[in-house]
């Protein structure tokens, strides 16, 4: 079976070499095709951080094993890590956090075992990177949460929890504030939960979740979250077990999957042969299991756990009274410990069941659309305008443009209502949302909205617009604070 390998930047080539040597010593039945990705590829003029040949190879092979990569700062380019995950729709980011004996933490010293799996939605949310300056003072980032995307990652999380034998699966969210976006994600969670009655499904507001994780992480099994919240919470969990140097990462898609170390490139120690390869090795072990190479994965992981239990360490962790090993020595010690079983968390050795590595080329992009259950209607529009005038002055101007189809409902600034009621103590910026709804409740069309836009633009610069939709009796837009 052949996979694509990108060595990465900084310490990436060193730790990748260490891991591949461990695989070779264990006779892992894989072939490797090296692909060009990372900062040095950006520097060659490839704006997405990978060559066209690399993209074709990865899409043909379906598996990418990659070291840490740097995105050049100040050049207006997107992160190659995020681009890769989104381009190939690796919709589920799975990170497993377990107590590693030999890696001292507050919880290991308190004898509190940690065995957490964070599943993070990997495509949507603010990671679309869709941003605009609406005025010179106001920046906008669009946050997309979709029903098909949410169902995709949540179904993966439930299925993985079932196979793992987990009893509890938790949705972390902020639906108390972001009622439509996080509310949709939470709705999808409980929709999928009905298909898995054997699992206890519950939800926790994400700030409360963070507090609970740093006090009683042993209470949680599998946690599924939206993209940004999942990114933050997964790094928090890495801190619970000793840091990102011990945190594996798998990005799972239906056709292509990426296994990577998520820690930095550590350019200050690059080339010194002192970096810790554990996170990349754990990610590689996860890849082996994904490919059905269960025996190889268990032997290598047991050797790693035995090595850590024995007090062997690199310079970034461990008992300082025991001399630290360099990268090569650490990997050689793991190889020497093949066949040895750790006292804690030993992995059962199962036979290899390699998956067929099917080569394929999709003919067209997959379109994910759920069934529309009720009729959609346009009942109004939000016009985001630039102005430094007071709310009552803006209201007087806006009311002149309503005509026979629209009435001005409210004006808000940074999400807080300032007209028809409000407070003089609300600080304002030079961008307002003026909300118009249908005058008599009859549905509107886009031509009506366009007419209002043209009329209103005579008085204001219109920065952005959003339709106010309903499905049946369900309002599909939020109210302003105080509305």
VEXMIDO-65700 format. One line per 2 residues: their letters; for each residue x, y, z of C-alpha. Coordinates in pm, 1 decimal. Layout:
a = X:Y:Z ~ ...
This chain:
xx = 0.0:0.0:0.0 ~ 139.2:340.0:-96.9
xx = 76.2:665.7:92.3 ~ 185.4:1025.7:39.2
xx = 434.8:1172.0:286.3 ~ 520.5:1540.4:338.2
xx = 814.3:1588.9:573.3 ~ 717.7:1941.4:682.1
xx = 920.1:2242.8:791.9 ~ 1156.7:2310.2:1083.7
xx = 1187.4:1990.6:1287.3 ~ 947.8:1813.6:1048.5
xx = 1210.4:1623.4:841.0 ~ 1387.4:1498.2:1156.0
xx = 1083.2:1364.2:1334.6 ~ 939.7:1221.5:1011.8
xx = 1264.7:1034.5:948.6 ~ 1251.9:897.1:1305.1
xx = 895.2:772.4:1263.9 ~ 955.5:615.3:923.0
xx = 1262.2:435.0:1062.4 ~ 1042.1:291.2:1339.3
xx = 789.1:179.7:1075.8 ~ 1065.1:24.0:866.6
xx = 1208.4:-162.0:1165.3 ~ 862.2:-302.5:1237.1
xx = 822.2:-403.8:871.0 ~ 510.9:-192.2:825.1
xx = 383.4:-289.4:476.9 ~ 372.6:63.1:333.2
xx = 544.6:244.4:49.3 ~ 598.2:619.3:62.6
xx = 575.0:879.8:-211.4 ~ 725.1:1208.6:-98.8
xx = 527.2:1521.1:-190.6 ~ 625.6:1887.6:-185.0
xx = 430.7:2093.3:70.1 ~ 507.6:2362.9:325.7
xx = 678.3:2698.9:366.3 ~ 952.5:2631.8:113.0
xx = 682.9:2556.6:-145.1 ~ 510.9:2888.1:-61.2
xx = 848.4:3054.9:-115.1 ~ 863.1:2903.7:-464.4
xx = 544.4:3091.9:-551.9 ~ 275.2:2827.0:-488.9
xx = 4.5:3024.9:-306.2 ~ -161.9:2716.7:-152.3
xx = 162.3:2571.1:-15.7 ~ 168.3:2260.0:-233.9
xx = 270.3:2177.4:-588.3 ~ 14.5:2057.4:-842.1
xx = 198.0:1724.2:-855.4 ~ 159.3:1691.3:-476.9
xx = -215.3:1751.3:-501.2 ~ -256.9:1490.0:-775.6
xx = -51.3:1233.1:-582.1 ~ -247.0:1283.1:-258.9
xx = -580.7:1265.9:-439.4 ~ -474.4:942.5:-608.7
xx = -338.4:773.3:-296.8 ~ -601.6:895.6:-47.0
xx = -366.7:914.8:255.0 ~ -133.6:1199.0:353.9
xx = 109.5:1162.4:643.3 ~ 260.8:1502.3:718.8
xx = 496.8:1676.5:955.3 ~ 436.7:2024.4:1102.3
xx = 421.4:2302.8:844.1 ~ 469.4:2677.2:861.5
xx = 261.5:2935.0:677.4 ~ 464.0:3247.0:583.0
xx = 354.0:3550.1:781.4 ~ 254.3:3877.1:619.6
xx = 222.0:3743.1:264.2 ~ -157.5:3717.2:247.7
xx = -155.3:3339.4:201.3 ~ -379.2:3086.0:373.4
xx = -251.8:2817.6:611.6 ~ -146.1:2509.8:414.1
xx = -276.0:2293.1:700.4 ~ -626.6:2442.8:686.8
xx = -623.7:2449.9:305.5 ~ -540.4:2078.4:288.1
xx = -813.2:1981.6:536.0 ~ -1077.5:2189.0:359.3
xx = -977.5:2110.4:0.0 ~ -1013.0:1736.9:56.8
xx = -1314.1:1759.5:288.6 ~ -1152.0:1589.4:585.3
xx = -1455.2:1687.3:786.3 ~ -1367.9:1519.8:1118.9
xx = -1057.9:1611.1:1317.9 ~ -1005.5:1334.7:1573.5
xx = -761.4:1387.0:1858.8 ~ -711.9:1125.9:2130.0
xx = -573.5:1239.6:2464.5 ~ -457.0:970.8:2706.7
xx = -246.3:965.8:3019.4 ~ 106.9:862.8:2921.3
xx = 298.5:711.2:3211.9 ~ 637.6:874.4:3220.0
xx = 492.2:1210.3:3121.0 ~ 419.0:1387.4:3449.0
xx = 116.5:1616.3:3472.7 ~ -101.4:1750.0:3752.4
xx = -350.7:1471.9:3682.5 ~ -100.3:1186.6:3661.5
xx = 40.7:1294.7:3998.5 ~ -314.7:1297.3:4137.8
xx = -374.2:951.0:3988.5 ~ -662.2:1080.2:3772.6
xx = -653.7:889.6:3440.0 ~ -741.9:1076.1:3120.8
xx = -887.1:905.3:2813.8 ~ -1055.4:1170.4:2602.4
xx = -1139.9:1188.3:2233.5 ~ -1217.4:1529.6:2085.2
xx = -1392.9:1531.1:1748.1 ~ -1378.7:1872.4:1586.7
xx = -1573.2:1978.1:1278.0 ~ -1297.5:2058.5:1031.7
xx = -1441.0:2247.4:733.0 ~ -1686.3:2520.3:833.5
xx = -1728.9:2788.1:1101.7 ~ -1499.3:3092.9:1091.0
xx = -1230.2:2879.4:927.4 ~ -1383.8:2966.7:593.3
xx = -1171.9:3278.8:638.1 ~ -1441.0:3488.6:467.5
xx = -1377.6:3838.6:601.1 ~ -1450.4:4191.9:487.7
xx = -1387.5:4543.5:615.9 ~ -1734.7:4699.8:614.0
xx = -1603.0:5039.8:718.0 ~ -1255.4:5153.4:816.6
xx = -1352.0:5068.7:1177.0 ~ -1558.9:4751.5:1132.6
xx = -1442.4:4406.9:1021.7 ~ -1682.3:4121.8:947.2
xx = -1612.7:3748.0:957.2 ~ -1881.2:3514.5:822.6
xx = -1947.9:3200.0:1021.0 ~ -2104.6:2915.7:826.1
xx = -2258.3:2618.6:1006.5 ~ -2444.6:2384.2:770.5
xx = -2684.4:2100.2:838.4 ~ -2511.7:1853.0:599.7
xx = -2165.6:1942.5:733.4 ~ -2278.8:1910.3:1094.9
xx = -2448.8:1575.2:1031.4 ~ -2134.8:1446.5:859.0
xx = -1900.9:1505.5:1152.5 ~ -2155.7:1417.5:1422.2
xx = -2239.1:1083.5:1257.8 ~ -1866.3:1008.1:1244.7
xx = -1833.3:1092.3:1615.5 ~ -2122.3:865.6:1716.3
xx = -2002.2:577.0:1499.9 ~ -1648.2:610.1:1636.1
xx = -1779.9:624.3:1995.1 ~ -1984.0:309.4:1934.2
xx = -1684.3:116.9:1795.2 ~ -1465.7:239.2:2080.7
xx = -1716.2:110.4:2335.6 ~ -1772.0:456.4:2481.8
xx = -2065.9:508.9:2715.8 ~ -2095.0:885.9:2686.6
xx = -2077.7:1135.4:2401.4 ~ -2105.5:1509.7:2465.6
xx = -2174.5:1805.9:2237.5 ~ -1986.1:2121.3:2332.1
xx = -2155.3:2437.3:2203.5 ~ -2252.2:2800.7:2257.3
xx = -2615.7:2769.2:2147.6 ~ -2729.3:2988.9:2435.9
xx = -2578.6:3285.4:2246.9 ~ -2541.4:3171.6:1884.4
xx = -2890.7:3029.0:1867.7 ~ -2902.1:2970.0:1492.3
xx = -2547.4:2851.0:1414.4 ~ -2457.1:2654.7:1727.1
xx = -2828.6:2587.0:1764.7 ~ -2825.9:2405.0:1429.5
xx = -2518.2:2202.8:1530.5 ~ -2684.1:2103.2:1859.6
xx = -3009.3:2015.2:1681.4 ~ -2815.3:1784.9:1446.2
xx = -2641.8:1625.2:1746.0 ~ -2967.1:1516.9:1906.8
xx = -3109.0:1412.9:1569.8 ~ -2819.4:1169.1:1523.3
xx = -2833.0:1062.7:1890.0 ~ -3171.3:897.5:1826.5
xx = -2993.8:641.5:1607.1 ~ -2761.3:539.9:1894.4
xx = -2981.2:473.5:2198.6 ~ -2703.1:269.2:2363.3
xx = -2491.0:584.6:2405.5 ~ -2557.4:850.0:2666.8
xx = -2577.4:1174.4:2467.7 ~ -2567.5:1510.6:2644.1
xx = -2449.1:1865.0:2582.7 ~ -2245.1:2126.2:2769.7
xx = -2198.0:2497.4:2700.8 ~ -1837.7:2528.0:2585.4
xx = -1712.6:2764.3:2858.5 ~ -1856.4:2533.6:3123.5
xx = -1698.1:2240.9:2937.7 ~ -1354.3:2404.1:2959.9
xx = -1394.2:2457.9:3333.2 ~ -1500.4:2096.2:3384.0
xx = -1216.7:1961.3:3166.7 ~ -948.5:2128.2:3378.4
xx = -1105.1:2006.1:3702.1 ~ -1248.0:1659.7:3618.5
xx = -1135.2:1549.9:3270.5 ~ -1200.2:1187.0:3364.9
xx = -1576.3:1252.9:3349.6 ~ -1572.3:1286.5:2969.1
xx = -1528.5:1026.1:2696.0 ~ -1601.6:1166.6:2347.1
xx = -1671.7:1536.1:2287.6 ~ -1782.0:1675.8:1950.1
xx = -1761.4:2049.5:1875.8 ~ -1772.8:2306.8:1598.6
xx = -1446.0:2406.7:1431.0 ~ -1315.9:2705.5:1631.4
xx = -1440.5:2578.0:1966.5 ~ -1298.6:2233.8:1886.7
xx = -961.9:2386.0:1798.1 ~ -941.4:2564.8:2133.7
xx = -1072.0:2274.8:2342.6 ~ -841.8:2019.7:2175.8
xx = -535.4:2230.3:2259.3 ~ -665.4:2266.4:2614.3
xx = -686.7:1886.0:2634.5 ~ -331.4:1856.7:2501.9
xx = -223.3:2060.0:2801.6 ~ -389.4:1808.9:3033.0
xx = -163.2:1524.8:2914.3 ~ 165.2:1714.2:2880.9
xx = 134.7:1935.9:2572.9 ~ 105.6:1921.5:2195.1
xx = 418.7:1705.6:2182.6 ~ 199.2:1414.1:2293.0
xx = -115.9:1493.6:2094.7 ~ -190.3:1294.4:1777.2
xx = -422.3:1427.6:1508.9 ~ -624.8:1253.7:1238.6
xx = -827.8:1441.0:977.1 ~ -1084.3:1197.2:840.8
xx = -1271.3:1229.8:512.7 ~ -1473.8:993.0:298.0
xx = -1205.6:981.0:26.7 ~ -888.3:1138.1:167.2
xx = -750.4:1141.0:522.7 ~ -459.1:1333.0:671.9
xx = -251.3:1227.7:972.7 ~ -23.8:1493.2:1118.2
xx = 155.3:1641.8:1414.2 ~ -25.9:1960.0:1515.8
xx = 256.1:2115.0:1717.1 ~ 475.9:2387.5:1572.3
xx = 782.9:2363.2:1350.6 ~ 1019.7:2470.8:1633.3
xx = 1272.0:2641.6:1402.3 ~ 1496.9:2724.6:1699.9
xx = 1589.9:2355.6:1741.6 ~ 1559.0:2245.6:1378.6
xx = 1855.6:2042.6:1255.2 ~ 1984.3:1967.5:1607.3
xx = 1837.2:1614.6:1630.3 ~ 1679.1:1686.9:1969.5
xx = 1307.3:1714.1:1881.3 ~ 1046.3:1487.6:2036.6
xx = 881.5:1265.8:1768.7 ~ 607.9:1127.4:1997.2
xx = 312.7:1327.7:1859.5 ~ 395.2:1239.5:1498.6
xx = 449.8:875.4:1596.2 ~ 112.0:861.5:1772.4
xx = -48.1:1017.9:1462.1 ~ 125.0:754.1:1250.8
xx = -4.2:478.6:1478.5 ~ -354.3:618.9:1432.5
xx = -295.0:606.9:1055.7 ~ -188.1:241.9:1074.7
xx = -511.4:152.0:1251.8 ~ -709.6:351.2:994.8
xx = -542.9:138.9:724.7 ~ -619.4:-185.5:907.8
xx = -258.3:-250.1:1014.7 ~ -366.6:-334.4:1367.2
xx = -75.7:-561.7:1462.1 ~ 192.2:-313.7:1356.9
xx = 8.3:-33.0:1536.6 ~ -20.4:-226.4:1865.3
xx = 342.3:-344.1:1868.1 ~ 474.4:7.0:1801.3
xx = 240.6:173.3:2051.4 ~ 323.2:-79.7:2324.0
xx = 693.8:-18.5:2260.6 ~ 639.6:358.4:2286.6
xx = 439.6:325.2:2609.8 ~ 700.3:86.1:2757.3
xx = 975.8:332.6:2663.1 ~ 797.3:622.1:2833.5
xx = 719.7:409.9:3142.5 ~ 1091.1:329.9:3167.6
xx = 1170.2:699.1:3212.1 ~ 1327.9:740.0:2868.2
xx = 1269.7:1091.0:2738.3 ~ 1383.1:1368.1:2507.7
xx = 1488.6:1706.6:2642.9 ~ 1142.1:1864.0:2647.9
xx = 994.4:1642.2:2920.3 ~ 1067.4:1373.4:3176.6
xx = 1279.5:1326.6:3486.8 ~ 1566.8:1572.0:3459.5
xx = 1788.9:1345.6:3672.5 ~ 1783.5:1096.2:3383.3
xx = 1988.9:1211.1:3082.1 ~ 1775.9:1309.0:2783.2
xx = 1810.0:1123.3:2453.5 ~ 1822.2:1288.5:2114.5
xx = 1565.7:1216.1:1842.9 ~ 1760.3:927.6:1689.1
xx = 1837.5:762.8:2023.5 ~ 1474.0:793.8:2133.5
xx = 1346.8:620.9:1819.0 ~ 1619.2:352.6:1843.2
xx = 1509.9:279.4:2200.2 ~ 1148.5:235.4:2087.3
xx = 1268.0:-8.5:1819.1 ~ 1467.6:-201.9:2079.4
xx = 1151.7:-231.8:2289.8 ~ 939.7:-400.4:2019.8
xx = 758.6:-693.7:2180.4 ~ 767.0:-547.9:2531.3
xx = 438.7:-476.1:2708.9 ~ 378.6:-166.4:2926.2
xx = 230.2:-208.5:3272.5 ~ -48.8:41.8:3201.0
xx = -273.4:80.4:2893.5 ~ -117.7:-207.9:2700.6
xx = -273.0:-241.6:2356.7 ~ -419.1:-572.8:2246.9
xx = -237.0:-716.3:1946.9 ~ -488.2:-793.0:1673.3
xx = -411.5:-932.7:1328.0 ~ -357.1:-697.6:1036.2
xx = -658.8:-650.8:811.4 ~ -528.0:-412.4:545.6
xx = -789.2:-202.5:370.9 ~ -795.8:-195.9:-6.6
xx = -630.8:124.4:-120.5 ~ -863.1:207.2:-408.1
xx = -734.9:459.5:-660.7 ~ -1009.1:684.3:-789.0
xx = -1082.8:1018.6:-944.7 ~ -1414.3:1187.1:-870.8
xx = -1587.6:1326.2:-1178.0 ~ -1761.1:1615.8:-1003.6
xx = -1798.3:1786.6:-666.7 ~ -2043.7:1625.8:-426.3
xx = -2341.3:1849.0:-348.0 ~ -2480.4:1804.5:3.7
xx = -2839.4:1925.9:40.8 ~ -3091.6:1820.2:303.8
xx = -3463.4:1806.4:228.7 ~ -3646.2:2135.6:279.9
xx = -3931.6:2043.5:514.6 ~ -4139.9:2363.4:486.7
xx = -4185.7:2645.7:238.2 ~ -3931.1:2927.6:244.7
xx = -4051.9:3288.6:243.1 ~ -3871.2:3624.2:244.1
xx = -4026.6:3851.0:507.4 ~ -3771.6:4131.7:523.6
xx = -3409.4:4236.4:494.6 ~ -3120.8:4355.4:710.7
xx = -2927.8:4641.7:550.6 ~ -2586.2:4701.5:705.1
xx = -2503.8:5067.0:646.1 ~ -2211.3:5296.9:717.5
xx = -2300.3:5609.4:915.4 ~ -2169.1:5822.4:1201.0
xx = -2510.0:5978.4:1264.9 ~ -2730.4:5926.6:1568.9
xx = -2992.6:5646.1:1557.8 ~ -3295.9:5878.6:1545.7
xx = -3150.2:6064.1:1245.9 ~ -3086.3:5735.0:1066.0
xx = -3441.0:5619.7:1146.1 ~ -3594.2:5934.7:997.5
xx = -3402.8:5882.4:673.5 ~ -3476.1:5508.4:655.3
xx = -3849.6:5550.7:709.3 ~ -3867.0:5760.3:391.6
xx = -3750.0:5461.9:188.0 ~ -3996.0:5199.9:315.3
xx = -4257.6:5279.5:50.3 ~ -4565.7:5059.9:22.4
xx = -4396.5:4729.0:102.1 ~ -4155.6:4784.1:391.8
xx = -4163.2:4914.2:747.4 ~ -3855.6:4993.4:956.2
xx = -3857.4:4752.9:1252.8 ~ -3541.4:4836.3:1442.4
xx = -3186.8:4966.0:1421.4 ~ -2897.5:4796.4:1598.8
xx = -2528.8:4867.5:1642.1 ~ -2285.5:4581.4:1712.8
xx = -2589.9:4361.4:1775.3 ~ -2757.2:4588.8:2033.9
xx = -3084.5:4766.6:1956.8 ~ -3054.2:5146.4:1955.9
xx = -3389.8:5233.0:1793.2 ~ -3689.3:5250.3:1851.6
xx = -3569.6:5195.9:2208.9 ~ -3221.3:5191.5:2348.5
xx = -2985.4:5370.8:2581.3 ~ -2763.9:5674.1:2536.9
xx = -2498.4:5476.6:2725.5 ~ -2457.3:5228.5:2437.4
xx = -2131.6:5313.6:2260.1 ~ -2164.3:5314.4:1882.5
xx = -1942.4:5244.3:1581.8 ~ -1996.1:5372.7:1230.2
xx = -2185.1:5068.7:1103.6 ~ -2553.1:5002.3:1176.1
xx = -2796.2:4726.4:1089.5 ~ -3130.9:4866.4:978.7
xx = -3401.6:4600.7:968.6 ~ -3697.9:4625.5:735.3
xx = -3987.0:4380.4:733.4 ~ -4293.5:4340.4:511.4
xx = -4543.8:4619.5:578.2 ~ -4852.3:4397.4:582.4
xx = -4693.9:4057.3:641.8 ~ -4714.7:3943.7:280.2
xx = -4410.3:3759.0:139.0 ~ -4150.9:3963.9:-46.1
xx = -3929.6:3879.5:-341.1 ~ -3574.8:3971.3:-433.4
xx = -3692.9:4241.8:-672.0 ~ -3861.6:4411.8:-374.5
xx = -3533.0:4392.0:-182.4 ~ -3339.7:4531.0:-479.0
xx = -3576.9:4827.3:-502.8 ~ -3528.1:4908.0:-135.5
xx = -3149.5:4873.7:-178.7 ~ -3144.8:5123.0:-465.8
xx = -3363.2:5370.1:-275.9 ~ -3170.6:5344.5:52.4
xx = -2834.7:5376.7:-123.4 ~ -2927.7:5736.9:-205.0
xx = -2870.2:5821.1:163.4 ~ -2621.2:5560.0:282.8
xx = -2332.4:5340.4:176.5 ~ -2475.9:4989.0:210.8
xx = -2197.0:4756.7:326.4 ~ -2385.7:4428.4:319.7
xx = -2736.9:4280.1:311.7 ~ -2901.7:3968.1:450.1
xx = -3247.6:3836.9:364.3 ~ -3485.9:3766.7:651.7
xx = -3627.0:3422.4:578.4 ~ -3886.7:3202.1:741.1
xx = -3960.6:2833.0:695.0 ~ -4322.4:2774.2:784.6
xx = -4376.1:2959.4:1112.2 ~ -4006.4:2938.0:1206.1
xx = -3809.6:3264.5:1204.0 ~ -3464.9:3203.9:1048.3
xx = -3285.4:3510.9:1180.9 ~ -3179.9:3637.4:1521.4
xx = -3319.6:3930.7:1711.7 ~ -3103.5:4219.5:1824.5
xx = -3008.9:4246.6:2191.7 ~ -3297.6:4438.8:2345.4
x = -3536.3:4385.4:2052.9
